Amino acid sequence: MNLRRDVFQAIADPTRRAILLLLTSQTMTAGSIANNFDSARPTVSKHLQILTECGLILQEQQGREIYYQLNTQKMKEIAEFLEPFRKIWEERFDKLENLMKNYKSK
């Protein structure tokens, strides 16, 4: 059985979030991604593997090179899942801001 990794565990890692940010602007090879980090290439490759396994990035072989790109559909699914939570927190912060304004004016 092929189990997928958890998306939220994958994006909990700062290096993987940085990789996702790199891929928002362009498709890149593992080597060009690794050049942006101080860690060893095998470490970056492991991060790429995790991101691929959870569906956040896609890979495409072109000749000898593998190019990685952001899976925008998966990112959209995550954003849609998080939207109700974002609204809840915005409402709570608005209430807190109003309480603080009222407290200052007293």
N, C-alpha and C positions, 0 to 999 in steps of 0.2 A: 504494500500500500504506500502511495506517495503522499506524504503529508506536507502541506504548505506551511511555511513559517508564518508567524504572527506579524502582521504589518506594523502594529504599534510597538512591538519589541524591536523591529528593524529600525524604525525611525527614532527610537529612543537614543540610539547611539549618535553622538555628534559628528563623527566621521561620515557615517552613512547619510546624515542630513546634508552635510557639505557636498557629498557626491551628488545627491539629488539636485542641489542648487546648481552645481556645475552643469548638469545635464539639462537644465531648463533652457539654456541658451543654444546648445549644440549637441550633436552626436559626437561621441568621443571613443577612442580606443582605451583599453585598460592602461597602457603605457602613458598616454596623455593625461589620464585621470590621476595616475600614481604620481606624476610629476608635480602635482599640486599639494602633495603631502610629504611630511618628513618620515613617515613609516615605510617599511619595506614593501616592495611590490607584492609579495605573497600575502601580506596583511590586507592590502587594498583589494587584491583578487578575492580574498575571503569575504570582504564587505560586498563586493560586486555579486558574488555568488548568493549571499543572503538576500540582497535586494532583488535579484532575479528570481529566486525561489518564492518570494512572497508576491511577485508580480508587479513590483514598483518600477522596475526597469525591464526593457526588452533588449535582446542581443541579436545582431544580424552579422553573419559571416560574409565578408567581401574579400575574396582572395584568401590571403593568409591572415588577414586581420579580422578581429571581432569588434564590431562597433556597438556601443551601448547608447540607448536613448531612454528618455523618460516615458513611462507608460501613462499617458495623459488620461486615458479612460479610468485606470485604477485610481489615479490621484483624484479624479472627479468623484468617484464612488466614495472615497474617504472623506472628501469635503462635504458631500451630501449627508453622510452619516454624522459628521460633527456639527453640522449647522444647527440642529435644535439645542445642542449644548452651548454653542456660542451665544445663541439668543438668550438662554437662561442666564448666563454669566453677565451679558450686557445689561439685562434687566436688573440684576442684583447690584452691579456697579452703579447704575443710574440711581437706584434707591439709596445706596450708601452715599453717593455724592449729594443727593437732596438732603439726607440727614445731616451731613456735615455742613452744608450751606445754612440749614435751619439752626443748627447749633451755634454757628459763628454769629448769626444775626441776633441771637438772644443776649 
